[in-house]
């Protein structure tokens, strides 16, 4: 077995016991990348030289440390919308050119300080806008379970890298499902923390009121460990919350007796792939066996979530992406005057989906439309949040599918943005409400594609959803099944 | 038809905080281009703003000093537009819920009070500067100013003449300077003003077509431009023309306003609440903490000076025009309670020196040429008859920058007043003896020669002789000489 197949906590144990070195582990990961990434295409940029140096330093520290941090010496991958000082950051867009950031994102700084080894930067939909990575300006990433399928998006590169053992763990970002939906597609664990739990400083902004960084890992314990390392208030992010960070890994005690599982009736409706529904219902039965209690709940404004999301997120994006004007960094076209320079730079720099969203958002904020679109959407957003508040009066966690279908075929939905947007129908509400949610494997469909189970928690109650997820994971083998990466 | 002008002013006051509004960069003026920048104020990917609490404090100060309501919850909003000096492609400002609401300023116009209401005061970040024509046909961008905090202070359209607008602007500047939140320098752009001018038939309540005037870089420009614009609008309507809502630029050289853009081409700024910043909550405690730091404001201080120190209104006005001068005066009065004499010295001799040294350009004089205690001691020496008023002028000059108390200077230079009868008598005898011709004139009834003798005595004592004693003794001696 390759060392690259290890989970984070397994690798950490071996490192502590000096059974392996970080250098060996890192080399194994690069070997795996050499073997499989020309098929998967998970990475945009590799940082091999720097990573080997970090591994060496980690090995030095491991020799001295009595109680090393769990991340010390662990090779991890970063979605390419995390700013990494001195390491090219593209956000899968041409507009950034060969942008070399002058600083590290707070989360990058935290994993570096914990001793993690940064393997490279993974592919994504341009500016994290998409559900399949097909919107990357560079190339598509393939699903390790079936190279003709999408890996999900926008953190599809990170998901594919974890599933293909091209890293030990990864970080992604989630604005409408961008961690959870690819985690479901690739059969891994993906956690979107509560909005405000993890710093957004140094993450290339898409929709500021919903963007959140989270772990993408091979199992639930790894997600808990990685979250511990990145969570906590950041003075550089005014929206990060001063709330103490529990030791999530210590909460994984397998005890969910009497825990109330809310099952929203609006989430089990037509349009869902039959096998997905079956797998999720069977997972719920498994949780019942461990003492959980089922509560049917209602989230009545669910049907408006996608519409609300595509107004709020695009409005924020239209403003967030204004800084890509070719003036201070990235690509600048040579126009005959200022306006033409702006127009050509942005026309050549942004892809079709990004332009579509900038236009949608600009429209929603325009004089005469603001009240009807942006303001109305914000009001409905409040109703959606209140739905969850009411539901959490009756249950402790909410259990749903992560996505309505398993990974679809590359190219299948690229011509139909609305169909593509519906991939996030079960994940979007959670971002609108700012709640934490985790996706973990709960089965496979008839074609062998993984199915994701989503567990949604109360604000800042990541510990409970991790505990439920871990309890389920202990009782099942899905997460242990590895994809066989075959030629297309 | 008779028209009534309606004028409202929008002021942008650059705040005197050490650091910028959303990052830790220095606000220091005159640095190398782009030296005061970081990824945050340069609008790099991934950066987030963190609101500088000092800026909020300054806004609360300005709000309290102008009788505004301080909003318990206010919102920072994004104003979206593209320009190279605006790194993020949006300016963080306030729109629907500003930090200060309502309020007013009482303005003194030729002895009568006029109340000008305020609509709002809000916080925002400044943009950088585009520098044209310095580098071939390319323009350069300097982001040192990007993110420097501003207060925008918007008045209601309560002013009716250019003079009222000028008086309002001066009063507002004086208040901000007293609060030490803005240096009020219009020429350097740290205190900027746009004017909204319209006219309506006298007696009408309906507002006319609003014209905004920009590029007003001095008080003079504000008043001249408003006057010009009122005349232009009246002429246009009188000639049967119509006015269109537009922004006009003041052309300083040609002394006229000209069209910059019409309402149709106005920007749609697509304001919306900035999702990177939480609503700003100001509780009563915070407001209270700021309230107790408020200095006595100019209008109150002026009244108190007139009453407490029995100063003429004119003196009180001059002494309270600036907070540092008023503080100077009060520090001096504490050392020697001679308000009127001190006032004379300050508005006369001290002001002349401040002007010569251009110290009056500074918002706050830290390095006084003469410290208040020394000036007070100087006046005290005159009052106690230690030196003459004339000698005091010489001592004052010697005190400038030497930081020596007047006693020391007098001691070192032997300038103290000679009040010793014997020594004065000797000098008088000598002068009379060496001027027999003048003495004879006096004795024959020409009393005008008296002054000549005094002059000679003062000359012989280098002005140090106590003039009163000289007068008395001289008169006595001359009497005796006549009798002889």
Interface residues (C-beta under 8 A of the other chain):
Chain A: X83 X89 X91 X96 X99 X101 X102 X103 X105 X200 X201 X202 X203 X204 X205 X207 X208 X209 X235 X236 X237 X238 X239 X315 X316 X318 X319 X321 X322 X323 X324 X325 X327 X328 X329 X338 X342 X362 X365 X366 X367 X370 X374
Chain B: X39 X42 X43 X44 X45 X46 X47 X48 X49 X50 X51 X78 X80 X82 X84 X87 X88 X89 X90 X141 X268 X270 X271 X272 X274 X275 X276 X277 X278
